[in-house]
Amino acid sequence: MTFRSGSRVALALVALAAPCALPLAEGAQAPQAGQAPGTTTVPKVPLTTGRSTIIETGFDVTRIAVTNPTIADAVVVRPREILIDGKNPGTISLIVWGADTRTQFDIVVEQPISSLEQQLHLLFPGEAIQVSVSTDAIILSGTVSSTEVMLRAAEIARAAASKLSVINMLTVPGAAESQQVMLQVRFAEVNRRALTDAGVSFFTSALGYKNWVGRTTTQQYPAPDFEQDQLVFSDFLNLFFFNTKYNVGAVIKALKQTGYFQTLAEPNLIAYNNQEASFLAGGEFPIPVVSGSSGAVSVTYREFGVRLKFKPTIAGDLIRLRVEPEVSSLDFNNGVLLEGFRIPALTMRRATTEVELRDGQSFAVAGLIDNETQTDQAAVPILSQLPIIGNLFKSKAERKERTELLVIVTPRLVRPLNPDEVPPLPTLPGRFLPSGDDIGQQLEGGGGTIDAPPVERRAANSTVTAR
């Protein structure tokens, strides 16, 4: 094929050029005499789509040819210079002829460098970061010097294209190859309670004392009632006095209670890189739902207990975790009554945090303390204000409760076990069941094993007859 463009002066210069062969441009060597075809090293010319470059030869060009002009086009602009224009990504061959020589180039046209890649190269000079943009995602690839550069490059890519997902394939020298994270979590909850009750109620019998019948109560604790000629006690409380001579008595509530409760959960979870895993140790309680149109009642279930959600992101030698621990329990005191169903409330403690740890390091979520104090007092007017004896006409109930929750999280990079690495299951030294305990062996005649026809089992070199 002839020159596709260029001036007539250039054609005349090529026709008048001396037929001697000069050395090729750097990297372009002509095949030696007697050398087998295909053994010559073909020089590569890298190019970006939309850009141009000049190839200089060591001889005057007489003819050129390209395999696919839609990828790159070539034009002779001077006797020893060829202009290459990159059009689309791909690789083509450029063959150049001289008077008595021929050479070949591989034209490699690459994707244009995006503005995001240029910005990353400007912010992180010297880092080998490549950016590939597809329809739905941005792919970061290459090798960076530190984990911080790896994470910051991904954050910049997410901010530059918020509608596209970012796939971070940047690697850090010396980083672990594992892509699975096992999370060891320990929940510790301690609950302390203290109750104090104090109250007194005086009364006489139904017959009274010297024509006097009476009773005092603050209504906070049960007091005896008069019913015809008898006293009815619903509760003697914990102290009861009665004088049969004077028919005068008292019921006293004086009680102090303390309680401790501790719970511990140690779940272990394994999740793949950038995938969420969850854990629940607890249960579900029913909640009735009334349909507004038909009035039908359906039942849904709500989970409660110790719950954990986490999502790991492996970033070189670091593990970035998004952790959501939660502890909830049923609270019937604050529940509601709906259509005859008693629906309890939920007492819940929850935390959401993101941390960066290395393999085997731990962090603790503490300070989840809940203090509750409730005091109920009742008193008889006037009488409760008398000095000294006024305390006998008062009652008090005091309740204090303190709950503290501690969560310790430890991530570890793990890999699957090979078949020869699987540990044996724990077993007892003896057999699981001793021989002779089978039901068939306890029956007369062996449960059909003796009366059954013989079964022949052939081995490799022998025949075994068994019953």
Secondary structure as a PSIPRED ss2 file (coil, helix, strand):
# PSIPRED VFORMAT (PSIPRED V4.0)

   1 M C   1.000  0.000  0.000
   2 T C   1.000  0.000  0.000
   3 F C   1.000  0.000  0.000
   4 R C   1.000  0.000  0.000
   5 S C   1.000  0.000  0.000
   6 G C   1.000  0.000  0.000
   7 S C   1.000  0.000  0.000
   8 R H   0.000  1.000  0.000
   9 V H   0.000  1.000  0.000
  10 A H   0.000  1.000  0.000
  11 L H   0.000  1.000  0.000
  12 A H   0.000  1.000  0.000
  13 L H   0.000  1.000  0.000
  14 V H   0.000  1.000  0.000
  15 A H   0.000  1.000  0.000
  16 L H   0.000  1.000  0.000
  17 A C   1.000  0.000  0.000
  18 A C   1.000  0.000  0.000
  19 P C   1.000  0.000  0.000
  20 C C   1.000  0.000  0.000
  21 A C   1.000  0.000  0.000
  22 L C   1.000  0.000  0.000
  23 P C   1.000  0.000  0.000
  24 L C   1.000  0.000  0.000
  25 A C   1.000  0.000  0.000
  26 E C   1.000  0.000  0.000
  27 G C   1.000  0.000  0.000
  28 A C   1.000  0.000  0.000
  29 Q C   1.000  0.000  0.000
  30 A C   1.000  0.000  0.000
  31 P C   1.000  0.000  0.000
  32 Q C   1.000  0.000  0.000
  33 A C   1.000  0.000  0.000
  34 G C   1.000  0.000  0.000
  35 Q C   1.000  0.000  0.000
  36 A C   1.000  0.000  0.000
  37 P C   1.000  0.000  0.000
  38 G C   1.000  0.000  0.000
  39 T C   1.000  0.000  0.000
  40 T C   1.000  0.000  0.000
  41 T C   1.000  0.000  0.000
  42 V C   1.000  0.000  0.000
  43 P C   1.000  0.000  0.000
  44 K E   0.000  0.000  1.000
  45 V E   0.000  0.000  1.000
  46 P E   0.000  0.000  1.000
  47 L E   0.000  0.000  1.000
  48 T E   0.000  0.000  1.000
  49 T C   1.000  0.000  0.000
  50 G C   1.000  0.000  0.000
  51 R C   1.000  0.000  0.000
  52 S E   0.000  0.000  1.000
  53 T E   0.000  0.000  1.000
  54 I E   0.000  0.000  1.000
  55 I E   0.000  0.000  1.000
  56 E E   0.000  0.000  1.000
  57 T C   1.000  0.000  0.000
  58 G C   1.000  0.000  0.000
  59 F C   1.000  0.000  0.000
  60 D C   1.000  0.000  0.000
  61 V C   1.000  0.000  0.000
  62 T C   1.000  0.000  0.000
  63 R E   0.000  0.000  1.000
  64 I E   0.000  0.000  1.000
  65 A E   0.000  0.000  1.000
  66 V E   0.000  0.000  1.000
  67 T C   1.000  0.000  0.000
  68 N C   1.000  0.000  0.000
  69 P C   1.000  0.000  0.000
  70 T C   1.000  0.000  0.000
  71 I C   1.000  0.000  0.000
  72 A E   0.000  0.000  1.000
  73 D E   0.000  0.000  1.000
  74 A E   0.000  0.000  1.000
  75 V E   0.000  0.000  1.000
  76 V E   0.000  0.000  1.000
  77 V E   0.000  0.000  1.000
  78 R E   0.000  0.000  1.000
  79 P C   1.000  0.000  0.000
  80 R C   1.000  0.000  0.000
  81 E E   0.000  0.000  1.000
  82 I E   0.000  0.000  1.000
  83 L E   0.000  0.000  1.000
  84 I E   0.000  0.000  1.000
  85 D E   0.000  0.000  1.000
  86 G E   0.000  0.000  1.000
  87 K C   1.000  0.000  0.000
  88 N C   1.000  0.000  0.000
  89 P C   1.000  0.000  0.000
  90 G E   0.000  0.000  1.000
  91 T E   0.000  0.000  1.000
  92 I E   0.000  0.000  1.000
  93 S E   0.000  0.000  1.000
  94 L E   0.000  0.000  1.000
  95 I E   0.000  0.000  1.000
  96 V E   0.000  0.000  1.000
  97 W E   0.000  0.000  1.000
  98 G C   1.000  0.000  0.000
  99 A C   1.000  0.000  0.000
 100 D C   1.000  0.000  0.000
 101 T C   1.000  0.000  0.000
 102 R E   0.000  0.000  1.000
 103 T E   0.000  0.000  1.000
 104 Q E   0.000  0.000  1.000
 105 F E   0.000  0.000  1.000
 106 D E   0.000  0.000  1.000
 107 I E   0.000  0.000  1.000
 108 V E   0.000  0.000  1.000
 109 V E   0.000  0.000  1.000
 110 E E   0.000  0.000  1.000
 111 Q C   1.000  0.000  0.000
 112 P C   1.000  0.000  0.000
 113 I C   1.000  0.000  0.000
 114 S C   1.000  0.000  0.000
 115 S H   0.000  1.000  0.000
 116 L H   0.000  1.000  0.000
 117 E H   0.000  1.000  0.000
 118 Q H   0.000  1.000  0.000
 119 Q H   0.000  1.000  0.000
 120 L H   0.000  1.000  0.000
 121 H H   0.000  1.000  0.000
 122 L H   0.000  1.000  0.000
 123 L H   0.000  1.000  0.000
 124 F C   1.000  0.000  0.000
 125 P C   1.000  0.000  0.000
 126 G C   1.000  0.000  0.000
 127 E C   1.000  0.000  0.000
 128 A E   0.000  0.000  1.000
 129 I E   0.000  0.000  1.000
 130 Q E   0.000  0.000  1.000
 131 V E   0.000  0.000  1.000
 132 S E   0.000  0.000  1.000
 133 V E   0.000  0.000  1.000
 134 S C   1.000  0.000  0.000
 135 T C   1.000  0.000  0.000
 136 D C   1.000  0.000  0.000
 137 A E   0.000  0.000  1.000
 138 I E   0.000  0.000  1.000
 139 I E   0.000  0.000  1.000
 140 L E   0.000  0.000  1.000
 141 S E   0.000  0.000  1.000
 142 G E   0.000  0.000  1.000
 143 T E   0.000  0.000  1.000
 144 V C   1.000  0.000  0.000
 145 S C   1.000  0.000  0.000
 146 S C   1.000  0.000  0.000
 147 T H   0.000  1.000  0.000
 148 E H   0.000  1.000  0.000
 149 V H   0.000  1.000  0.000
 150 M H   0.000  1.000  0.000
 151 L H   0.000  1.000  0.000
 152 R H   0.000  1.000  0.000
 153 A H   0.000  1.000  0.000
 154 A H   0.000  1.000  0.000
 155 E H   0.000  1.000  0.000
 156 I H   0.000  1.000  0.000
 157 A H   0.000  1.000  0.000
 158 R H   0.000  1.000  0.000
 159 A H   0.000  1.000  0.000
 160 A H   0.000  1.000  0.000
 161 A C   1.000  0.000  0.000
 162 S C   1.000  0.000  0.000
 163 K C   1.000  0.000  0.000
 164 L C   1.000  0.000  0.000
 165 S E   0.000  0.000  1.000
 166 V E   0.000  0.000  1.000
 167 I E   0.000  0.000  1.000
 168 N E   0.000  0.000  1.000
 169 M E   0.000  0.000  1.000
 170 L E   0.000  0.000  1.000
 171 T E   0.000  0.000  1.000
 172 V C   1.000  0.000  0.000
 173 P C   1.000  0.000  0.000
 174 G C   1.000  0.000  0.000
 175 A C   1.000  0.000  0.000
 176 A C   1.000  0.000  0.000
 177 E C   1.000  0.000  0.000
 178 S C   1.000  0.000  0.000
 179 Q C   1.000  0.000  0.000
 180 Q E   0.000  0.000  1.000
 181 V E   0.000  0.000  1.000
 182 M E   0.000  0.000  1.000
 183 L E   0.000  0.000  1.000
 184 Q E   0.000  0.000  1.000
 185 V E   0.000  0.000  1.000
 186 R E   0.000  0.000  1.000
 187 F E   0.000  0.000  1.000
 188 A E   0.000  0.000  1.000
 189 E E   0.000  0.000  1.000
 190 V E   0.000  0.000  1.000
 191 N E   0.000  0.000  1.000
 192 R E   0.000  0.000  1.000
 193 R E   0.000  0.000  1.000
 194 A E   0.000  0.000  1.000
 195 L E   0.000  0.000  1.000
 196 T E   0.000  0.000  1.000
 197 D E   0.000  0.000  1.000
 198 A E   0.000  0.000  1.000
 199 G E   0.000  0.000  1.000
 200 V E   0.000  0.000  1.000
 201 S E   0.000  0.000  1.000
 202 F E   0.000  0.000  1.000
 203 F E   0.000  0.000  1.000
 204 T E   0.000  0.000  1.000
 205 S C   1.000  0.000  0.000
 206 A C   1.000  0.000  0.000
 207 L C   1.000  0.000  0.000
 208 G C   1.000  0.000  0.000
 209 Y E   0.000  0.000  1.000
 210 K C   1.000  0.000  0.000
 211 N C   1.000  0.000  0.000
 212 W E   0.000  0.000  1.000
 213 V C   1.000  0.000  0.000
 214 G C   1.000  0.000  0.000
 215 R E   0.000  0.000  1.000
 216 T C   1.000  0.000  0.000
 217 T C   1.000  0.000  0.000
 218 T C   1.000  0.000  0.000
 219 Q C   1.000  0.000  0.000
 220 Q C   1.000  0.000  0.000
 221 Y C   1.000  0.000  0.000
 222 P C   1.000  0.000  0.000
 223 A C   1.000  0.000  0.000
 224 P C   1.000  0.000  0.000
 225 D E   0.000  0.000  1.000
 226 F E   0.000  0.000  1.000
 227 E E   0.000  0.000  1.000
 228 Q C   1.000  0.000  0.000
 229 D C   1.000  0.000  0.000
 230 Q E   0.000  0.000  1.000
 231 L E   0.000  0.000  1.000
 232 V E   0.000  0.000  1.000
 233 F C   1.000  0.000  0.000
 234 S C   1.000  0.000  0.000
 235 D C   1.000  0.000  0.000
 236 F C   1.000  0.000  0.000
 237 L C   1.000  0.000  0.000
 238 N C   1.000  0.000  0.000
 239 L E   0.000  0.000  1.000
 240 F E   0.000  0.000  1.000
 241 F E   0.000  0.000  1.000
 242 F E   0.000  0.000  1.000
 243 N E   0.000  0.000  1.000
 244 T C   1.000  0.000  0.000
 245 K C   1.000  0.000  0.000
 246 Y C   1.000  0.000  0.000
 247 N C   1.000  0.000  0.000
 248 V E   0.000  0.000  1.000
 249 G E   0.000  0.000  1.000
 250 A E   0.000  0.000  1.000
 251 V E   0.000  0.000  1.000
 252 I E   0.000  0.000  1.000
 253 K E   0.000  0.000  1.000
 254 A E   0.000  0.000  1.000
 255 L E   0.000  0.000  1.000
 256 K E   0.000  0.000  1.000
 257 Q E   0.000  0.000  1.000
 258 T E   0.000  0.000  1.000
 259 G E   0.000  0.000  1.000
 260 Y E   0.000  0.000  1.000
 261 F E   0.000  0.000  1.000
 262 Q E   0.000  0.000  1.000
 263 T E   0.000  0.000  1.000
 264 L E   0.000  0.000  1.000
 265 A E   0.000  0.000  1.000
 266 E C   1.000  0.000  0.000
 267 P C   1.000  0.000  0.000
 268 N E   0.000  0.000  1.000
 269 L E   0.000  0.000  1.000
 270 I E   0.000  0.000  1.000
 271 A E   0.000  0.000  1.000
 272 Y E   0.000  0.000  1.000
 273 N C   1.000  0.000  0.000
 274 N C   1.000  0.000  0.000
 275 Q C   1.000  0.000  0.000
 276 E C   1.000  0.000  0.000
 277 A E   0.000  0.000  1.000
 278 S E   0.000  0.000  1.000
 279 F E   0.000  0.000  1.000
 280 L E   0.000  0.000  1.000
 281 A E   0.000  0.000  1.000
 282 G E   0.000  0.000  1.000
 283 G E   0.000  0.000  1.000
 284 E E   0.000  0.000  1.000
 285 F E   0.000  0.000  1.000
 286 P E   0.000  0.000  1.000
 287 I E   0.000  0.000  1.000
 288 P E   0.000  0.000  1.000
 289 V E   0.000  0.000  1.000
 290 V E   0.000  0.000  1.000
 291 S C   1.000  0.000  0.000
 292 G C   1.000  0.000  0.000
 293 S C   1.000  0.000  0.000
 294 S C   1.000  0.000  0.000
 295 G C   1.000  0.000  0.000
 296 A C   1.000  0.000  0.000
 297 V E   0.000  0.000  1.000
 298 S E   0.000  0.000  1.000
 299 V E   0.000  0.000  1.000
 300 T E   0.000  0.000  1.000
 301 Y E   0.000  0.000  1.000
 302 R E   0.000  0.000  1.000
 303 E E   0.000  0.000  1.000
 304 F E   0.000  0.000  1.000
 305 G E   0.000  0.000  1.000
 306 V E   0.000  0.000  1.000
 307 R E   0.000  0.000  1.000
 308 L E   0.000  0.000  1.000
 309 K E   0.000  0.000  1.000
 310 F E   0.000  0.000  1.000
 311 K E   0.000  0.000  1.000
 312 P E   0.000  0.000  1.000
 313 T E   0.000  0.000  1.000
 314 I E   0.000  0.000  1.000
 315 A E   0.000  0.000  1.000
 316 G C   1.000  0.000  0.000
 317 D C   1.000  0.000  0.000
 318 L E   0.000  0.000  1.000
 319 I E   0.000  0.000  1.000
 320 R E   0.000  0.000  1.000
 321 L E   0.000  0.000  1.000
 322 R E   0.000  0.000  1.000
 323 V E   0.000  0.000  1.000
 324 E E   0.000  0.000  1.000
 325 P E   0.000  0.000  1.000
 326 E E   0.000  0.000  1.000
 327 V E   0.000  0.000  1.000
 328 S E   0.000  0.000  1.000
 329 S E   0.000  0.000  1.000
 330 L E   0.000  0.000  1.000
 331 D E   0.000  0.000  1.000
 332 F E   0.000  0.000  1.000
 333 N E   0.000  0.000  1.000
 334 N E   0.000  0.000  1.000
 335 G E   0.000  0.000  1.000
 336 V E   0.000  0.000  1.000
 337 L E   0.000  0.000  1.000
 338 L E   0.000  0.000  1.000
 339 E C   1.000  0.000  0.000
 340 G C   1.000  0.000  0.000
 341 F E   0.000  0.000  1.000
 342 R E   0.000  0.000  1.000
 343 I E   0.000  0.000  1.000
 344 P E   0.000  0.000  1.000
 345 A E   0.000  0.000  1.000
 346 L E   0.000  0.000  1.000
 347 T E   0.000  0.000  1.000
 348 M E   0.000  0.000  1.000
 349 R E   0.000  0.000  1.000
 350 R E   0.000  0.000  1.000
 351 A C   1.000  0.000  0.000
 352 T C   1.000  0.000  0.000
 353 T E   0.000  0.000  1.000
 354 E E   0.000  0.000  1.000
 355 V E   0.000  0.000  1.000
 356 E E   0.000  0.000  1.000
 357 L E   0.000  0.000  1.000
 358 R C   1.000  0.000  0.000
 359 D C   1.000  0.000  0.000
 360 G C   1.000  0.000  0.000
 361 Q C   1.000  0.000  0.000
 362 S C   1.000  0.000  0.000
 363 F E   0.000  0.000  1.000
 364 A E   0.000  0.000  1.000
 365 V E   0.000  0.000  1.000
 366 A E   0.000  0.000  1.000
 367 G E   0.000  0.000  1.000
 368 L E   0.000  0.000  1.000
 369 I E   0.000  0.000  1.000
 370 D E   0.000  0.000  1.000
 371 N E   0.000  0.000  1.000
 372 E E   0.000  0.000  1.000
 373 T E   0.000  0.000  1.000
 374 Q E   0.000  0.000  1.000
 375 T E   0.000  0.000  1.000
 376 D E   0.000  0.000  1.000
 377 Q E   0.000  0.000  1.000
 378 A E   0.000  0.000  1.000
 379 A E   0.000  0.000  1.000
 380 V C   1.000  0.000  0.000
 381 P C   1.000  0.000  0.000
 382 I C   1.000  0.000  0.000
 383 L H   0.000  1.000  0.000
 384 S H   0.000  1.000  0.000
 385 Q H   0.000  1.000  0.000
 386 L C   1.000  0.000  0.000
 387 P C   1.000  0.000  0.000
 388 I C   1.000  0.000  0.000
 389 I H   0.000  1.000  0.000
 390 G H   0.000  1.000  0.000
 391 N H   0.000  1.000  0.000
 392 L H   0.000  1.000  0.000
 393 F H   0.000  1.000  0.000
 394 K E   0.000  0.000  1.000
 395 S E   0.000  0.000  1.000
 396 K E   0.000  0.000  1.000
 397 A E   0.000  0.000  1.000
 398 E E   0.000  0.000  1.000
 399 R E   0.000  0.000  1.000
 400 K E   0.000  0.000  1.000
 401 E E   0.000  0.000  1.000
 402 R E   0.000  0.000  1.000
 403 T E   0.000  0.000  1.000
 404 E E   0.000  0.000  1.000
 405 L E   0.000  0.000  1.000
 406 L E   0.000  0.000  1.000
 407 V E   0.000  0.000  1.000
 408 I E   0.000  0.000  1.000
 409 V E   0.000  0.000  1.000
 410 T E   0.000  0.000  1.000
 411 P E   0.000  0.000  1.000
 412 R E   0.000  0.000  1.000
 413 L E   0.000  0.000  1.000
 414 V E   0.000  0.000  1.000
 415 R C   1.000  0.000  0.000
 416 P C   1.000  0.000  0.000
 417 L C   1.000  0.000  0.000
 418 N C   1.000  0.000  0.000
 419 P H   0.000  1.000  0.000
 420 D H   0.000  1.000  0.000
 421 E H   0.000  1.000  0.000
 422 V C   1.000  0.000  0.000
 423 P C   1.000  0.000  0.000
 424 P C   1.000  0.000  0.000
 425 L C   1.000  0.000  0.000
 426 P C   1.000  0.000  0.000
 427 T C   1.000  0.000  0.000
 428 L C   1.000  0.000  0.000
 429 P C   1.000  0.000  0.000
 430 G C   1.000  0.000  0.000
 431 R C   1.000  0.000  0.000
 432 F C   1.000  0.000  0.000
 433 L C   1.000  0.000  0.000
 434 P C   1.000  0.000  0.000
 435 S C   1.000  0.000  0.000
 436 G C   1.000  0.000  0.000
 437 D C   1.000  0.000  0.000
 438 D C   1.000  0.000  0.000
 439 I H   0.000  1.000  0.000
 440 G H   0.000  1.000  0.000
 441 Q H   0.000  1.000  0.000
 442 Q H   0.000  1.000  0.000
 443 L C   1.000  0.000  0.000
 444 E C   1.000  0.000  0.000
 445 G C   1.000  0.000  0.000
 446 G C   1.000  0.000  0.000
 447 G C   1.000  0.000  0.000
 448 G C   1.000  0.000  0.000
 449 T C   1.000  0.000  0.000
 450 I C   1.000  0.000  0.000
 451 D C   1.000  0.000  0.000
 452 A C   1.000  0.000  0.000
 453 P C   1.000  0.000  0.000
 454 P C   1.000  0.000  0.000
 455 V E   0.000  0.000  1.000
 456 E E   0.000  0.000  1.000
 457 R E   0.000  0.000  1.000
 458 R E   0.000  0.000  1.000
 459 A C   1.000  0.000  0.000
 460 A C   1.000  0.000  0.000
 461 N C   1.000  0.000  0.000
 462 S C   1.000  0.000  0.000
 463 T E   0.000  0.000  1.000
 464 V E   0.000  0.000  1.000
 465 T E   0.000  0.000  1.000
 466 A E   0.000  0.000  1.000
 467 R C   1.000  0.000  0.000
